[in-house]
């Protein structure tokens, strides 16, 4: 009798113990409750996608341009995980998926997967370093393939982080893999090229928030889920 009771309790408690490894919906098209952002900077579009608003600003030379209104961040922090989402870019759009990041200084205290309309952006701004093109581990390692769809079409992205290892899949193709233990020097990549980071990437925290960049062009996000590992 005692053994049966113990066995029953184990079965009942098992789902609770596995909750930490279950997939969590971060954005389902109806609410932004799991996110933090400046007022009016992001909103849910009519198709249920998460998108960013722009605002006009004047440059020093007096010309008017549009600029983003700030990042959007998860309320929770994550360490090892599998993140899935779909994204769509406007023409010449420049955005990014930030992860293991500190919102107070994501440029120096975080990691980014570049989201970029390579063709449209370079037609306007000129050629970019491959380490800054779509699918790159931003400023650290270029994507090994460009599998993104034309502007205006939805792309799938899967980001897997486990310890120092990071894998990026775009439209079901692995386009980038990196072991950040290899980034041992501030401002330098393993291949000898320079990067923007004042701290060796090996030394950055391997936990932080997930965010999307509002960089001055429209980007749409939907179907965001995460599975802690």
C-alpha positions as CSV (number, residue, x, y, z in Angstrom):
1,X,0.0,0.0,0.0
2,X,2.8,2.4,1.0
3,X,4.7,1.7,-2.3
4,X,1.5,2.3,-4.4
5,X,1.0,5.6,-2.6
6,X,4.6,6.7,-3.3
7,X,4.3,5.7,-7.0
8,X,1.1,7.7,-7.3
9,X,2.7,10.8,-5.8
10,X,5.6,10.6,-8.2
11,X,3.3,10.4,-11.2
12,X,1.3,13.4,-9.9
13,X,4.3,15.5,-9.2
14,X,6.2,14.7,-12.4
15,X,4.4,17.3,-14.6
16,X,5.2,20.0,-12.0
17,X,8.9,19.2,-12.1
18,X,8.9,19.4,-15.9
19,X,7.2,22.8,-16.1
20,X,10.6,24.6,-16.3
21,X,11.3,22.8,-19.6
22,X,8.0,23.3,-21.2
23,X,7.5,25.8,-24.1
24,X,6.2,29.2,-23.1
25,X,4.3,31.5,-25.4
26,X,5.9,34.9,-25.3
27,X,3.6,36.5,-27.9
28,X,0.4,35.0,-29.2
29,X,-0.9,38.0,-31.2
30,X,-3.3,39.2,-28.5
31,X,-1.3,40.7,-25.6
32,X,2.1,42.2,-24.8
33,X,1.8,41.4,-21.1
34,X,5.1,39.5,-21.1
35,X,7.0,42.5,-22.5
36,X,8.3,45.9,-21.5
37,X,8.6,48.9,-23.8
38,X,8.2,52.6,-24.0
39,X,4.6,53.9,-24.4
40,X,3.4,53.6,-28.0
41,X,6.8,52.3,-29.3
42,X,5.3,48.9,-30.2
43,X,1.8,47.7,-30.9
44,X,-0.2,44.7,-32.1
45,X,-1.1,45.2,-35.8
46,X,-4.4,44.2,-37.4
47,X,-3.0,40.8,-38.5
48,X,-1.9,40.0,-34.9
49,X,1.8,40.7,-35.4
50,X,3.9,42.7,-33.1
51,X,5.3,45.8,-34.9
52,X,7.1,49.0,-34.1
53,X,6.2,52.7,-34.5
54,X,8.5,55.3,-35.9
55,X,8.8,59.0,-35.1
56,X,10.1,61.9,-37.0
57,X,13.3,63.6,-35.9
58,X,15.5,66.4,-37.3
59,X,19.1,65.8,-38.1
60,X,21.8,68.4,-37.3
61,X,21.7,69.5,-41.0
62,X,18.0,70.2,-40.7
63,X,16.7,67.3,-42.7
64,X,13.8,65.2,-41.3
65,X,14.2,61.5,-40.8
66,X,12.4,58.7,-39.1
67,X,13.8,56.9,-36.1
68,X,12.8,54.0,-33.8
69,X,11.1,54.6,-30.4
70,X,13.0,52.0,-28.4
71,X,13.5,48.3,-27.9
72,X,11.0,45.8,-26.6
73,X,12.2,43.4,-23.8
74,X,10.9,40.3,-22.1
75,X,10.0,40.9,-18.5
76,X,11.8,37.6,-17.6
77,X,15.5,36.7,-18.1
78,X,16.7,33.6,-19.8
79,X,19.9,31.6,-19.9
80,X,19.8,28.4,-21.9
81,X,16.8,28.2,-24.2
82,X,15.3,27.5,-27.6
83,X,13.6,30.6,-29.1
84,X,11.2,30.4,-32.1
85,X,9.6,33.2,-33.9
86,X,8.6,34.5,-37.3
87,X,9.7,37.9,-38.7
88,X,9.0,40.1,-41.7
89,X,11.0,43.1,-42.8
90,X,10.1,46.3,-44.7
91,X,12.3,47.5,-47.5
92,X,15.8,48.4,-46.3
93,X,14.9,47.4,-42.7
94,X,17.6,47.0,-40.1
95,X,16.6,45.2,-36.8
96,X,17.8,42.5,-34.5
97,X,16.9,39.8,-32.0
98,X,18.8,40.5,-28.8
99,X,19.3,37.8,-26.2
100,X,21.1,37.3,-22.9
101,X,21.1,41.1,-22.8
102,X,21.1,43.9,-20.3
103,X,18.5,46.5,-21.5
104,X,20.5,49.3,-19.9
105,X,23.2,48.8,-22.5
106,X,22.4,46.1,-25.0
107,X,25.0,47.2,-27.5
108,X,27.8,46.4,-25.1
109,X,26.1,44.1,-22.6
110,X,24.2,41.7,-24.9
111,X,24.2,39.5,-28.0
112,X,22.4,40.2,-31.2
113,X,21.2,38.2,-34.2
114,X,21.1,40.7,-37.1
115,X,17.8,41.0,-39.1
116,X,18.5,43.0,-42.2
117,X,17.1,43.5,-45.7
118,X,20.6,43.0,-47.2
119,X,19.8,44.1,-50.7
120,X,17.6,47.1,-49.8
121,X,19.8,48.4,-47.0
122,X,23.0,48.2,-49.0
123,X,21.4,49.8,-52.0
124,X,20.8,52.9,-49.8
125,X,23.7,52.8,-47.3
126,X,26.4,51.0,-49.3
127,X,28.1,47.6,-48.7
128,X,28.2,46.2,-45.2
129,X,30.6,43.9,-43.5
130,X,29.3,40.3,-43.8
131,X,29.4,40.2,-40.0
132,X,26.6,42.8,-40.0
133,X,24.3,41.1,-42.6
134,X,21.2,39.1,-42.0
135,X,21.7,36.1,-39.7
136,X,25.0,37.2,-38.4
137,X,26.1,37.0,-34.8
138,X,26.3,40.7,-34.9
139,X,29.8,42.0,-35.5
140,X,31.2,38.7,-34.3
141,X,30.5,36.1,-37.1
142,X,28.9,36.2,-40.5
143,X,26.1,33.9,-41.5
144,X,27.3,31.0,-43.7
145,X,24.2,31.2,-45.9
146,X,21.4,33.7,-46.8
147,X,18.1,31.9,-46.7
148,X,15.8,34.8,-45.9
149,X,12.8,35.4,-48.2
150,X,12.1,38.6,-50.1
151,X,11.0,41.7,-48.3
152,X,7.3,41.5,-47.2
153,X,7.4,37.7,-46.7
154,X,7.5,35.9,-43.4
155,X,10.6,34.1,-42.3
156,X,11.0,31.6,-39.5
157,X,13.9,32.0,-37.0
158,X,15.1,29.5,-34.3
159,X,17.8,30.5,-31.8
160,X,19.3,27.9,-29.5
161,X,21.6,28.8,-26.7
162,X,23.2,26.3,-24.4
163,X,26.2,27.4,-22.4
164,X,28.7,29.0,-24.8
165,X,27.1,27.4,-27.9
166,X,24.7,29.4,-30.1
167,X,22.9,28.1,-33.2
168,X,20.8,30.2,-35.6
169,X,18.3,28.7,-38.1
170,X,16.5,30.8,-40.6
171,X,13.7,29.1,-42.6
172,X,14.8,25.7,-41.3
173,X,18.4,26.1,-42.4
174,X,21.3,26.4,-39.9
175,X,23.0,29.7,-41.0
176,X,25.2,30.3,-38.0
177,X,26.9,28.4,-35.2
178,X,29.3,29.8,-32.6
179,X,31.1,28.8,-29.5
180,X,31.6,32.1,-27.5
181,X,34.3,30.5,-25.4
182,X,36.5,31.2,-28.5
183,X,36.0,35.0,-28.2
184,X,38.7,35.6,-25.6
185,X,39.8,39.1,-26.4
186,X,37.9,42.4,-26.1
187,X,37.4,44.0,-29.6
188,X,38.6,40.9,-31.4
189,X,37.0,37.9,-33.1
190,X,38.7,34.5,-33.3
191,X,39.5,35.1,-37.0
192,X,41.5,38.3,-36.1
193,X,38.9,40.8,-37.3
194,X,37.8,43.6,-35.1
195,X,34.4,43.9,-33.3
196,X,32.7,46.6,-31.3
197,X,32.7,44.9,-27.9
198,X,34.7,46.4,-25.1
199,X,34.5,43.1,-23.2
200,X,35.5,39.7,-24.5
201,X,32.3,37.9,-25.5
202,X,33.5,34.9,-23.4
203,X,33.2,37.1,-20.4
204,X,29.7,38.5,-21.0
205,X,26.9,37.0,-18.8
206,X,25.1,34.0,-20.2
207,X,21.8,35.1,-19.0
208,X,19.6,38.1,-19.7
209,X,16.5,39.4,-21.4
210,X,15.3,38.8,-25.0
211,X,14.5,41.9,-27.1
212,X,13.7,43.2,-30.5
213,X,15.2,46.3,-32.0
214,X,13.3,49.3,-33.3
215,X,16.0,50.9,-35.5
216,X,14.1,53.3,-37.7
217,X,12.4,50.9,-40.2
218,X,9.3,48.7,-39.7
219,X,9.7,45.1,-38.7
220,X,6.9,42.6,-37.8
221,X,7.2,39.7,-35.3
222,X,4.8,36.9,-34.5
223,X,4.5,33.4,-33.1
224,X,7.2,34.0,-30.4
225,X,7.8,31.0,-28.0
226,X,10.6,29.9,-25.8
227,X,11.6,26.6,-24.3
228,X,14.1,26.8,-21.4
229,X,16.8,24.2,-21.6
